[in-house]
Amino acid sequence: MSIVVQKFGGTSVGDVERIRRVARIIADTYDQGHSIAVVISAMGHTTDELVNLANDLVQNPAGREFDALLVTGEMVSASLMALTLNSMGYKAVSLNGQQAGFHTEDLHNRARILEIDTGRVQYHLNNKEIVIITGFQGINSKGDYTTLGRGGSDTSAVALAGALGAERCDIFTDVKGVYSADPRVVPEAVKLDDITYIEMLELSRVGAQVLHPRAVETARHANVQIRVRSTFYTDDLGTLVMEQHSLEPNMRAVSGIASDENQARIAITGVPDQPGVAAKIFGTLANRNISVDMIIQSLNKQEINDVAFTVSSNDLNDALEALEKVKSEIQADAILHDTSVAKVSIVGIGMIDRPGIAADMFSALSEGQINIKMIATSEIKISCLIEKAQAKQAVQTIHNVFFPEACGATLVTDQKLGY
């Protein structure tokens, strides 16, 4: 029998009735002749509640004991799901990250999976049991629980699918699939039948929240097809994430538009135009594990530059602290920052060798009286930094240009959306 890995997020198992709904989905897939391994998240907002509980007791909880607390949420939902399936007459067993063979780095709160020993999972599958596995967690070399950080359950599911040689990995969530834009912002957004790994990866990085970039990276590396589906609309096959489009000749230039309001711009003024200065600036940030996105260096006056770049607003304070320590070393005049910005991006593998795409995007923003502060491009992505207050307008305006056929389409705002 072929193996299918299914992943259900916290919203999908948020209460007793939803657990029963998910159990029926799992059972129906099993009845179709598949071996089923299920990766499950904590119920509803359980993880947030555990985090808040820890924060009430400790300032900035972290480390081993924090992970020991957080892993309990998935253990509860996995056990409840196995109990439900057993009561329906199906053989099911729940396994935590350790029992399922997830071995991770010796880091807490943001560990990466090193390997998966699938022996026990495969044993239960061979015994025709449905295996319910806790997402988001594993063990390190000391045998301590670790958690994988944001998007951890998606990553767990995709990595497990690759390790098992599964036919595919179905990510069940509260959306029907991947859309051309966030349907909460663009009600007429189009659901995509398929999208490539590289497009999905870029969309995830620039603000779309349906899949975490780590999960997409893992899927691409292991060549695991992902199908993003809705727990609440099971007749809809959702969006297939794979290596290439199924209809390559008809590929559109832009597959999706996303915005990210979690951005901050930093400008270092009066930077000497000397070799090694940029390496000092960005090396310092890299040592703090701070990712930099857009970068512009402009000539202020002879042999003096201004350097501007963007970081996640979550990293702003750490970045400013790090840069203050090197300001005197590079003999810069000042360090300025701005959090009233957002990044809006278009992504599409069809942009390669198609001139005019950037011009169309810039024209759309111009017509909307939206000023562009910074620009970054790659073969399949164009990003613009704009005022945060205009981010939603920008997405709608750009969508109208690249998806004109969507105007007047059926609204999709009857769902809870994960963008």
N, C-alpha and C positions, 0 to 999 in steps of 0.2 A: 504494500500500500504506500502511496505517496504521502509525504509528511507536509502538513500545513502548520505554520506557526501563526497564532492569532494573538494580538495585543489589544487589551481593553484599558482605556484610561479611567481616571477617577470619576469623571462625570458619568461614564457608562455603567459604573457599579456603585453609584452614589447612595442607593437605598435598597431595601429588600426587594421591591418590585423590579428594579433595574437589574439586580443580581439574577433574578429569575429569568428576565428577558435574555440576558447574556448567556445564561446556562442553556437556554433553548437554542440560541444561535450556535453554540459550541456543539450541542447534541446533534443538531441538524447537519452540521459539517461532518461529524463523525459518522452519521448514518449514510452519508454519500460515499463512504468507503475510504476516508482519509484517516491517517494517524494524526492526532492533534496534540500539539504542545501549546499551552496558553501562557502568555506573560501578562501579569495583571498589576495594576497600580493600586494605591491605597484608595479607600472609598472617599468620594467627594473631596472635601477640603481637609481630610484627616492630617495630611502632612503639614499643611499650614497651621492646623490646631496644635500639632506637636511642637512645631517651631515656636509658636506664640507661647506655649506653656514653658518651654525652655527659656525663652526671653524674659518671662516674668520672674524667673528665678536667678538667671545668670546673664550678665552683660556680654553680648556677642558670643553665644555658645558655639563651640567648634570641637573638632577632634574626635577621638575614639568614642567617648561617651555620648556625644551628640549623634554619631552614626548608630550606636547601639539603640538609641531612642527612635530614630527615624525609620529604621528597618521594620519596626513592629507594625507600622501601618499596612504595608503590603502583606505581611504574614496573616493579619486578620482577614483581609479580603480573599487571599488565596485559600485559606481554610474554609471560609464560608462558601466559596464557589465549589470546592471539592465536596463539601457536605451536601450542597444543593444537587449536584450532579449524581452523587451516590443515591440520594433519595428518589431520583428520577429513574433509577435502574441502570445507570452507567457506572462502570468502574473508573474512579478518579482518585488521584493522589496529589496532595500539595507538597511542594518542595521549596525551601528557602534558597537564597543565593548560594550558600555553602553546599547544601545537599545537591543542588543542580550543577555544581562544578564550576561556578564562575570565580575565576582567580584574577585578582586585580593588582594594581600597583600598591605600594605601601604608603598610600595617601588616604587621608580621610576627607569626606565631604565632596570630593571631585575626582575620584580615582578613575582610571581607565582600565578596561578589560584587557588582560594579557592573554588569557586562553580560557577555553571552556572544555572541561572534561565531561563529555556527554555520556559517559558510561551508564550512570544511573538513570538518566532521562531515557536513553535508548532501551535500557532494560524494561522500564515500565511501558514504553511504546510497544516493544515486542510482545509484552504481556497483554496487549490490547487495552491498556489503560489510558485515560485522558490525563495528561500531566499538567498541573496548574503550578506555575512558577512565579515567585515574587520578582517583580522588576526592580530596577534602580539600585541593585545591591549585589555584593559578592563578598569574598574574604581575601585578606592579604596573606603574605608569607608567614605572619605570626598567628594566623587563624582568627584574627579579629574581623568583625563586620566592617565593611566599607560601603559608602554610597557613591553613586556615579555623578551626582550633580544634576543640573537642569537637563531635561530630555532623557534621563537615564533609563526609563522604562522602554522607550522607543529603541534606544541603543541596545538594551538587553535583548529585545525581541529580534532585531535584525541580526545581531551577532549570533544568537542561538540558531536562527534559520540558516545562516551560513555554515555553522559548525555541524548542523545535522544534515546538510545537503537538502534542505526543504524545497518543495516546489515553489513556494512563495511565502511572503510574510504579509498578512492582512492586518493593517493598523486600523482598528475600529475606534472612532471618535465621535464627536457631536457635530461633525460636518459631513456633507455628502462626498467630499473629495477636495481636490485642489482647484482653486478658482483663479480667474484672470486677474482678480484684485480682491481685496477684503470686501465681502458682500455687505458688511455693516456700513462701509463707506460708499461703495458702488453697488446699489441694489440690483442692477442689471448685470452684474458680473457673470461671466460664463464659466461653467464647470468644464474642466479639461478632461478629455478621455484618457490622455496619456501625457507624460512629460519625462524628459531625460534626467538621469541622475545629476548631470552637471547643472542643468537649469534649476532643478529643485534645490540643489545645494546653494546656488547663488541666491535664489528667492528666500531661502531660510536665513541666509546670512544678512540679507538686507531688510528683514522685517517680517516676512510671512512666518506665522507661528504654527502651521499645521504639523510640520516635522522639524525636529531639531537637526542642525547641521551634522552633529556627530553621528546620528542615525543614518543620514544619507551617505556620509563618507564611508561608513561601515558597509552599507548595502552595495555601494559602488565597488569597494575593494573585494567583497565576497561575491559579487555578481548575483545578488539576491533581488528578485523583483518584489517591490512593495506595492500593495494595493491599499490606498487610503479610502476607507469606507465609513458609512454612518451606522452606528448601533441602532438608530431609530428608523432608518429607511433601508432595510436589508435587501430589498429588491433592486436597489441601485448598486451597480458594480463599482462606482466610485472612479478614482483616477489611478492608473497604473504608472508607477515610477520604474523606468527601465533604461537600458543602455541607449536606445535610439527610438525615434518616433516610429509609430506603426505606418504612418503615411508620409514618408520622407519627401516625396515630390510636392505634396501640398502643404508643407511646413510653413506656418506663418512666421513673420519676422520676429514678433514679440509674443512670448508665451504668458508673461505675467508682469504686473506692476505692484510694487510694495512700497511702504513707507516705514521709517523707523524714527520715532520721536525720542528715543532714548539716546540722544547724541549730544556731544559737547564739542565746541571748537576751541582750540588753544592756539594762541599766537605768541611767538617769541620774537620780539622786535630788537633791532640793532645787533644782529648776529654778524660777526666778522666773516667775510667771504674767504674762508681758509679751508684747506683739506683737513678732514677729520672731525669737523664741527658737527655735521649731520650724524656721523657715526656715534659721536658722544651723546647727542640728544636722544636718538632712537635706540641706541644700545642701553641707555639708562632705563628707558621705558620697558624694553624687552626683558631686562633683568627683574623687573617688577611684574612680569607676565601681563603687561598691558598691551593690547593690540591697537595698532594705529590704522586708520582707513585712508581717508583722503589726505594728500600732502601737496602744499603749494609753497614754492620758494620764490619770492619776488625781490627784485633789486630796489632797495630803498634809496640809496645813494651810492656813490662809488665805493666799492669794496665793502659795503654794508648791506645785509639782506634782512628780510623779515621771513620767518618760517611759520606757516600755519598748517594745522592738521586737525583731524577729528579723532575722538575716542568715545567709547561708551560712557554715558553720563555716570554709570556706576563706578567707573574707574577714574573719574575726574579728580577727586581729592587725592588719591594715591599718585596720580600723574603730576599734579601741581606740587605735591610734597617732594617727589623725586626730582622734578625740574628745578625747584628752588635750590637744591643742593649742587646743581651743576651750572647754575646761572652765572656765578662768578668765574667758574673755570672757563666758560666759553665767552666770557666778557659781553654778555647780552645786556641790553638796556632794561627790558621789562618782559614780564609774562602776563598775558591777558587771557581771559576765557569768557565764553558765552554759551549759555545753556538754552537760549531761545531759538534753537535751530532744529531742523529735522532733515533726514535724508530721504529722498524719493528716487526710486530706481525702476528701470525697465530691464527685463531679462528675456533673452531668447537666443537659442542657437542659430535661428534663422537670420540673425543680424549679420553673421559672417558674410563678407563680400557683398552686402547689400548697402549701397550708399544712400544717404539721405535720412537714415533712421534717427541719428542724433539731431539733425536739423528739424525733423518733425517734432521731436520731443521739446526742443528749445522753443520752437514756434508756438507749441501748445502752451507752454509756461508763459511766454511773452503775451499771448492773447488773453491769458488769465491774469495779467498784471502781476506775475510772480517773479521776483528777482532771484537770480542764481548767484550764490555766494562762492561756491566751489564746485568743481566737476572732477569726476574720476571715471575712467573707462577701461574696459577690457574687451576681448573679442565678442563676448556675449552679454555684457552688462554696461549700462550707462547710469551713473548716479549723480544727482545734483543736491547740493546743500542749499536749503531754503529756510525761510522763517517757519518756525513750528506752527504758528497760527494758520498758515496756509497749506499745511500738509494734506489735509483731506481734500481740499479744493484741487490741489495739484494732482492727486491720484485720479479724481473724477475727470479732470480736464484731459489728462494724458490718456486715460482709458477711452474717452470718446474718440480720440484720434486713431488709436490702434485697434479698437474693437467697435467700429461704427455700427456694425450689424446688431450689436447688443442693445442699442437704444430701443426702449419699448419692450424688451424681453420680459418674460415672466420673472417676478420678483422671487428672491430666494431667502428673504429675511424671516421666514417662519421657523428658522433653526437657531439654536445656540451655536455661535460660530467660534472656531478656534484660531482665527487670524489675529 
